Amino acid sequence: MSVIKLMFITNRADIAEIAENAGVDRIFIDLESLGKAERQGGLDTVMSDHKIEDVKTVKAVLKKAELLVRINPVHDAKDGIISTEEEIDKVIENGADIIMLPYYKTLEEVKRFIGAVHGRVKTMLLIETAEAVDILDDTLKLNAINEYHIGINDLSLSLNKKHMFELLADGTVESITKKLKKAGAFYGFGGIASIGRGDIPAERIILEHYRLGSKMAILSRSFCNVSKMSDIDLIRQKFDSGVNLIRYFEGTIVDTTDFEGNRAEIKKIVKELTDRL
């Protein structure tokens, strides 16, 4: 079984180096800001302060990890904000290896994104709206997107769920991944915490990734919240031990692992979580 590509969101070159040396596969710069505060108002989420200039700074320190950049949703130039096409050009010029398009709702937006990238780097779609799910079949037929990631936080909001992990319990994520797998797509979903941590323990989430054929996940804020840590050596230790524990756990997963039993336990935990809300 192949291991999951681990991604970590940061615009700090020192943290990117630490994450890469610990075995993180992708450093994730998050430029998305347009409309995000309105969508996630009141939730325990962090609004990114990443800038296009950070792409070049972080790229300069990476030796093997890929650099993934999430841009803004498709938009035109207005009030000092550059257009999607200009944003993509700048991101590529500064060294992005993969560009992620978030919060799309129409096939026209996807086509505009594809045209703007024009095959210069890898493309990834972030499936996080009900509309994106509805057009998935048509999107796959374009045969022009390299990777897909399911953003369970925003998608749960779009589908009026109480908790983002309801999408694992009710079969939504499984339904999407079945289509992606059938199309031969490379895909992942959500994030994972440190082993032994999380509303649903990271071990159970990792097993669900393997059951569904997912190949990538974001290391969540709870894995290492660098914004609340000042000791760089402690951060390094956190990354080294955290990634090692994830890889060790992955090494225990075999074909005979009780994936269905794990799925049943996830459904039970999700019910307990939503009952408390």
Secondary structure, DSSP 8 states (H G I E B T S, - for coil): ----EEEEE---HHHHHHHHHHT--EEEEE---TTHHHHTTTSS-------HHHHHHHHTT-SSSEEEEE--SS---BTTB--HHHHHHHHHHTT-SEEEE-S--SHHHHHHHHHHHTTSSEEEEEE-SHHHHHTHHHHHHH----EEEE-HHHHHHHTT-SSTTHHHHSSHHHHHHHHHHHTT-EEEESEE-STT-TTTTHHHHHHHHHHHT--EEEE-TTT--GGG---HHHHHHHHHHHHHHHHHHHHT--TTS-HHHHHHHHHHHHHHHHHH-
